[in-house]
Amino acid sequence: MKLGILCTMMKRFGIKGFYNSQEIGLGRALSEMGHTVIVYKGTKDKSQVETIEINERLTVKYMTMPYFVAHGWMPNHLIDPDLDGLFCFSDQQVFLPHVAGWCKRHGIVFVPYVGTTYSLYVNTLRGKIMDEVFANTTLRVYKHTPILAKTEAARQELINLGVRPELISIAPVGLDVGVLKHDFQSCDRAALKRELGFEADDVILCSVARLEDDKRPLELLELFRRVQDRKKFRLLIVGKGQLRAQMDEKIREYSLEDKVKILDRVPYDSMWKIYTASDYYVNMSEVEIFGMAIMEAVYYHCSVAARRAIGPSLTLKDMRGHCLCDTDADIEAWLTSDYPSEEALTESADRVVEDFSWKPCARAFIGQIEAQRTR
């Protein structure tokens, strides 16, 4: 079949060269099943517009498109009209009815993929407006369209909003192992720490997250301040956002300039160095939808301490060497206790590769196409 994958999310989702791309990971799984796949990815940056051939069956088209905040509008003429099915990373994207209608007119099976239905800007005017817009646009599509949900929690959100349960199937997010570094264990961790500006005996806590309220970077800084002298801890953050100025101010106020380093971005082909050099990965978000960086940290044998949320509760369940935490105090306790064994970290890394690939999601997408064609 000829298949399309559409991502109109115009913020940080899938920025070229900086993330383990979900759309490319799914595309690779579908291409390995013998299908021809075109990924359509919106970008604000005209310099990133290009077409890349990942393999003989998988092509990625980066293109600019009109957008409103994080919501992109894909012009009709940019999507191939002879697709058998179009998989859309949809969530709350308000222009989804436009895409669904275009697919219907061209006889293309449209499959939305939902991780959350609520605005991340909780209890704000912006969030309330976006939730209202969503209710009057995209939600109406969901109520009449078979859907793939990333998690059981996302499925329950949709049901609570009035979507019929029989329309929703669960298809978990996966890790694109094909772009990970496979020989990281043979690398010199002490040398990597020095390359990043740390000492060989530093115990590095890392976090890869936007510097925005829902990721709780200021709370992470407070936690680090409490534990900093317990194990010669150092803090490495990869991310940027509206809280950067406050973070810098707090770092100066607490005299942590020589213990905390913030990097705006790290090219994805160098991210393995961050995880491999780090001892712990800390995820403070209480609303984490999935947490691709958490799975990457597990893969690279970096012990994860994460607040219990939708994503971590799924990916870290029963994983030795890592900790789901109900409070920040639980994270603090994990960081300051004995480090987990290499055996436990290896076992968890193997489970991530086995349990969280894109193959189940790819099969679910194909299943939706076949089911809708027979109706």
C-alpha positions as CSV (number, residue, x, y, z in Angstrom):
1,M,0.0,0.0,0.0
2,K,1.0,3.6,-0.4
3,L,0.7,5.3,3.0
4,G,1.1,8.8,4.4
5,I,2.0,10.1,7.8
6,L,1.1,13.6,8.6
7,C,2.5,15.8,11.4
8,T,1.2,19.4,11.5
9,M,2.3,20.1,15.1
10,M,4.4,23.2,14.8
11,K,6.3,23.4,18.1
12,R,9.2,21.2,19.1
13,F,7.6,17.9,18.1
14,G,9.9,16.1,15.7
15,I,12.2,19.0,14.9
16,K,14.6,17.8,12.3
17,G,18.0,16.6,13.6
18,F,17.1,17.0,17.3
19,Y,14.7,14.2,18.3
20,N,14.0,10.5,18.0
21,S,11.3,11.3,15.5
22,Q,8.0,9.4,16.1
23,E,6.8,10.0,12.6
24,I,10.0,8.6,11.0
25,G,10.0,5.7,13.5
26,L,6.5,4.7,12.5
27,G,7.4,5.2,8.8
28,R,10.4,3.0,9.1
29,A,8.3,0.2,10.7
30,L,5.7,0.4,7.9
31,S,8.4,0.5,5.2
32,E,9.9,-2.7,6.7
33,M,6.5,-4.3,6.3
34,G,6.8,-3.7,2.5
35,H,4.7,-0.5,2.3
36,T,5.6,2.7,0.5
37,V,5.5,5.6,3.0
38,I,5.6,9.4,2.7
39,V,6.0,11.5,5.9
40,Y,4.6,15.0,5.6
41,K,6.2,17.2,8.4
42,G,5.4,20.8,8.9
43,T,8.1,23.3,9.8
44,K,8.3,27.0,10.5
45,D,11.9,27.2,9.2
46,K,12.1,27.7,5.4
47,S,15.7,26.6,5.5
48,Q,14.6,23.1,6.6
49,V,12.3,22.6,3.6
50,E,13.6,19.5,1.7
51,T,12.7,15.9,0.8
52,I,14.8,13.2,2.3
53,E,14.8,9.5,1.3
54,I,15.3,7.4,4.4
55,N,15.3,4.2,2.4
56,E,13.8,3.0,-0.9
57,R,10.3,2.8,0.6
58,L,10.4,5.8,3.1
59,T,10.5,9.5,2.1
60,V,10.2,12.5,4.4
61,K,9.0,15.8,3.1
62,Y,9.7,18.8,5.3
63,M,7.5,21.7,4.3
64,T,6.3,25.1,5.5
65,M,2.6,25.6,6.1
66,P,0.3,28.2,7.5
67,Y,-0.2,27.8,11.3
68,F,-1.7,29.2,14.4
69,V,0.5,28.9,17.5
70,A,1.2,25.1,17.5
71,H,-1.5,24.1,15.0
72,G,-0.5,23.7,11.4
73,W,-2.7,23.7,8.3
74,M,-1.6,21.4,5.6
75,P,-2.4,22.8,2.1
76,N,-4.3,20.2,0.0
77,H,-2.0,20.2,-2.9
78,L,1.0,19.1,-0.8
79,I,-0.5,15.7,0.1
80,D,-0.5,12.9,-2.5
81,P,-4.1,12.2,-3.5
82,D,-3.5,8.5,-4.3
83,L,-2.7,7.4,-0.8
84,D,-4.4,4.3,0.6
85,G,-4.3,5.7,4.2
86,L,-3.2,8.8,6.1
87,F,-2.0,8.5,9.7
88,C,-2.2,11.8,11.5
89,F,-0.5,12.8,14.7
90,S,-3.6,14.7,15.8
91,D,-4.1,15.4,19.6
92,Q,-5.9,18.8,19.8
93,Q,-4.9,20.0,16.3
94,V,-7.7,22.4,15.4
95,F,-7.3,22.1,11.6
96,L,-8.0,18.3,11.7
97,P,-11.5,18.6,10.2
98,H,-9.8,20.1,7.1
99,V,-7.5,17.0,6.7
100,A,-10.3,14.5,7.5
101,G,-12.6,16.1,4.9
102,W,-9.9,16.1,2.2
103,C,-9.2,12.4,2.9
104,K,-12.9,11.6,2.6
105,R,-13.2,13.4,-0.8
106,H,-10.2,11.4,-2.2
107,G,-11.2,8.0,-0.8
108,I,-8.2,7.9,1.6
109,V,-8.7,6.1,5.0
110,F,-8.0,8.7,7.6
111,V,-6.6,7.5,11.0
112,P,-6.0,10.1,13.8
113,Y,-3.4,9.2,16.5
114,V,-4.2,10.8,19.9
115,G,-1.9,11.2,22.9
116,T,-4.0,13.8,24.8
117,T,-7.1,15.9,24.2
118,Y,-6.6,18.7,26.7
119,S,-4.5,21.8,26.4
120,L,-1.2,21.7,28.4
121,Y,-1.9,25.3,29.5
122,V,-4.0,24.1,32.4
123,N,-6.2,26.7,34.3
124,T,-5.2,29.5,32.0
125,L,-7.3,31.6,29.6
126,R,-5.3,30.3,26.7
127,G,-5.9,26.8,27.7
128,K,-9.7,27.3,28.2
129,I,-10.0,28.9,24.8
130,M,-8.1,26.1,23.0
131,D,-10.2,23.5,24.8
132,E,-13.3,25.2,23.6
133,V,-12.0,25.5,20.1
134,F,-11.1,21.8,20.2
135,A,-14.6,20.8,21.4
136,N,-16.1,22.6,18.4
137,T,-13.7,21.3,15.7
138,T,-11.5,18.3,16.2
139,L,-13.7,16.6,18.8
140,R,-16.5,16.4,16.3
141,V,-14.3,14.4,14.0
142,Y,-13.2,12.0,16.7
143,K,-16.9,11.2,17.5
144,H,-17.4,9.8,14.0
145,T,-13.9,8.4,13.2
146,P,-12.0,5.2,14.2
147,I,-9.1,6.4,16.3
148,L,-5.8,5.1,17.6
149,A,-4.9,6.2,21.1
150,K,-1.3,6.2,22.4
151,T,-2.3,5.0,25.9
152,E,-5.3,3.7,27.9
153,A,-5.4,7.1,29.6
154,A,-5.8,8.8,26.3
155,R,-8.5,6.3,25.4
156,Q,-10.3,7.2,28.6
157,E,-10.0,10.9,27.9
158,L,-11.8,10.4,24.6
159,I,-14.5,8.3,26.2
160,N,-15.1,11.0,28.8
161,L,-15.5,13.5,26.0
162,G,-18.2,11.4,24.4
163,V,-16.3,9.4,21.9
164,R,-17.8,5.9,21.6
165,P,-15.4,3.2,23.1
166,E,-15.8,1.0,20.0
167,L,-14.2,3.7,17.9
168,I,-10.9,3.7,19.9
169,S,-8.0,1.2,19.7
170,I,-4.8,1.5,21.6
171,A,-1.5,1.6,19.7
172,P,1.5,2.6,21.9
173,V,4.3,4.9,20.8
174,G,7.7,3.2,20.0
175,L,11.4,3.9,20.1
176,D,13.1,4.1,16.7
177,V,16.1,1.9,17.6
178,G,17.5,2.3,14.2
179,V,18.8,5.8,15.0
180,L,20.3,4.9,18.4
181,K,24.0,4.3,19.0
182,H,24.4,0.5,19.4
183,D,28.0,0.4,20.7
184,F,27.7,3.1,23.5
185,Q,28.8,0.6,26.2
186,S,32.3,0.4,24.7
187,C,32.7,4.2,25.0
188,D,34.8,5.9,27.8
189,R,32.2,7.5,30.1
190,A,34.9,9.5,32.0
191,A,36.0,11.0,28.7
192,L,32.4,11.8,27.7
193,K,31.9,13.5,31.1
194,R,35.0,15.6,30.5
195,E,33.8,16.4,26.9
196,L,30.6,17.8,28.4
197,G,32.6,20.0,30.9
198,F,32.3,17.8,34.0
199,E,34.8,15.7,36.0
200,A,35.1,12.0,35.8
201,D,33.8,11.4,39.3
202,D,30.8,13.8,39.0
203,V,27.4,12.2,39.4
204,I,25.4,13.7,36.6
205,L,21.6,14.2,36.7
206,C,20.2,15.0,33.3
207,S,16.9,16.2,32.0
208,V,15.8,16.7,28.4
209,A,12.7,18.9,28.5
210,R,11.2,22.2,27.6
211,L,11.8,25.0,30.2
212,E,8.1,25.5,30.7
213,D,5.7,25.1,33.6
214,D,4.4,21.6,32.8
215,K,8.0,20.2,32.8
216,R,8.7,21.8,36.2
217,P,12.3,22.8,35.7
218,L,12.3,25.2,38.6
219,E,11.2,22.4,40.9
220,L,14.1,20.3,39.5
221,L,16.5,23.0,40.4
222,E,15.2,23.2,43.9
223,L,15.5,19.4,44.2
224,F,19.1,19.6,42.9
225,R,19.9,22.3,45.5
226,R,18.8,19.9,48.3
227,V,20.8,16.9,47.1
228,Q,23.8,18.6,45.5
229,D,26.3,17.6,48.2
230,R,25.1,14.1,48.8
231,K,27.0,12.5,45.9
232,K,28.9,15.2,44.2
233,F,25.9,15.8,42.0
234,R,25.9,17.9,38.9
235,L,22.9,18.9,36.8
236,L,22.7,18.9,33.0
237,I,19.6,20.2,31.3
238,V,18.9,20.1,27.6
239,G,16.0,22.4,26.7
240,K,14.9,25.9,26.2
241,G,11.7,27.8,26.9
242,Q,10.0,30.7,28.7
243,L,11.4,29.8,32.1
244,R,15.1,30.1,31.0
245,A,15.6,33.6,32.5
246,Q,14.1,32.5,35.8
247,M,16.3,29.4,35.8
248,D,19.4,31.5,35.2
249,E,18.4,33.9,38.0
250,K,17.9,31.0,40.4
251,I,21.2,29.4,39.5
252,R,23.0,32.7,40.2
253,E,21.0,33.2,43.5
254,Y,22.0,29.8,44.7
255,S,25.6,30.1,43.5
256,L,25.2,26.9,41.3
257,E,27.0,28.3,38.2
258,D,29.8,25.6,38.5
259,K,27.3,22.8,39.1
260,V,24.5,23.3,36.6
261,K,24.7,23.5,32.9
262,I,21.9,24.2,30.5
263,L,22.1,23.5,26.8
264,D,19.4,24.9,24.5
265,R,19.7,22.0,22.0
266,V,21.9,19.1,21.2
267,P,21.9,17.5,17.7
268,Y,20.3,14.1,17.9
269,D,23.3,12.3,16.6
270,S,25.1,13.6,19.8
271,M,22.3,12.9,22.3
272,W,23.7,9.5,23.1
273,K,26.6,11.2,24.8
274,I,24.3,13.0,27.2
275,Y,22.6,9.8,28.3
276,T,25.7,7.7,28.4
277,A,27.7,10.3,30.4
278,S,24.8,10.8,32.9
279,D,24.1,8.6,35.9
280,Y,20.5,9.6,36.4
281,Y,17.7,10.9,34.2
282,V,15.1,13.0,36.1
283,N,11.6,13.6,34.8
284,M,9.6,16.1,37.0
285,S,6.5,16.4,34.8
286,E,3.3,15.3,36.3
287,V,1.5,15.3,33.0
288,E,4.0,13.5,30.8
289,I,2.1,12.1,27.8
290,F,4.7,9.5,26.8
291,G,8.3,10.5,27.5
292,M,10.5,9.5,24.5
293,A,13.6,10.8,26.4
294,I,12.7,8.4,29.3
295,M,12.9,5.4,27.0
296,E,16.1,6.6,25.5
297,A,17.6,7.0,29.0
298,V,16.6,3.5,29.8
299,Y,18.1,2.2,26.6
300,Y,21.4,3.9,27.4
301,H,21.5,2.4,31.0
302,C,20.9,5.7,32.7
303,S,18.8,5.2,35.8
304,V,15.5,7.1,35.6
305,A,13.5,8.7,38.4
306,A,10.2,10.0,37.0
307,R,7.1,11.5,38.6
308,R,4.1,9.2,38.0
309,A,2.2,10.3,34.9
310,I,0.5,8.8,31.9
311,G,3.7,8.0,30.0
312,P,6.1,7.0,32.7
313,S,3.5,4.8,34.3
314,L,3.4,2.7,31.1
315,T,7.1,2.7,30.1
316,L,8.6,2.3,33.5
317,K,6.2,-0.2,34.9
318,D,8.0,-3.1,36.7
319,M,11.4,-1.9,35.3
320,R,14.3,-2.7,37.6
321,G,16.9,0.0,37.9
322,H,14.3,2.8,37.6
323,C,11.7,4.5,39.8
324,L,8.2,5.7,39.4
325,C,7.8,8.4,42.0
326,D,4.6,9.8,43.6
327,T,6.4,12.9,45.1
328,D,9.5,14.9,44.6
329,A,10.7,13.5,47.9
330,D,10.6,10.0,46.3
331,I,12.8,11.2,43.5
332,E,15.2,12.7,46.0
333,A,15.3,9.4,47.9
334,W,16.0,7.4,44.7
335,L,18.9,9.7,43.8
336,T,20.5,9.5,47.2
337,S,20.2,5.8,47.7
338,D,22.5,3.1,46.3
339,Y,22.9,3.0,42.5
340,P,21.1,0.2,40.8
341,S,23.0,-2.8,39.5
342,E,24.2,-3.0,35.9
343,E,22.2,-6.3,35.6
344,A,19.0,-4.4,36.4
345,L,19.8,-1.6,33.9
346,T,20.6,-4.1,31.2
347,E,17.4,-6.0,31.8
348,S,15.3,-2.8,31.5
349,A,17.2,-1.7,28.3
350,D,16.4,-5.0,26.7
351,R,12.7,-4.7,27.6
352,V,12.5,-1.2,26.0
353,V,13.7,-2.6,22.7
354,E,11.4,-5.6,22.9
355,D,8.2,-3.9,24.2
356,F,8.3,-0.4,22.8
357,S,9.0,-0.7,19.1
358,W,6.8,0.9,16.4
359,K,5.7,-2.4,14.9
360,P,2.5,-2.8,17.0
361,C,1.4,0.8,16.0
362,A,2.2,0.1,12.4
363,R,0.1,-3.1,12.5
364,A,-2.8,-1.2,14.1
365,F,-2.7,1.4,11.4
366,I,-2.8,-1.2,8.6
367,G,-5.6,-2.9,10.5
368,Q,-7.7,0.3,10.6
369,I,-7.2,0.7,6.8
370,E,-8.3,-2.9,6.1
371,A,-11.3,-2.6,8.5
372,Q,-12.6,0.6,7.0
373,R,-12.2,-0.6,3.4
374,T,-14.5,-3.6,4.1
375,R,-17.3,-1.4,5.5
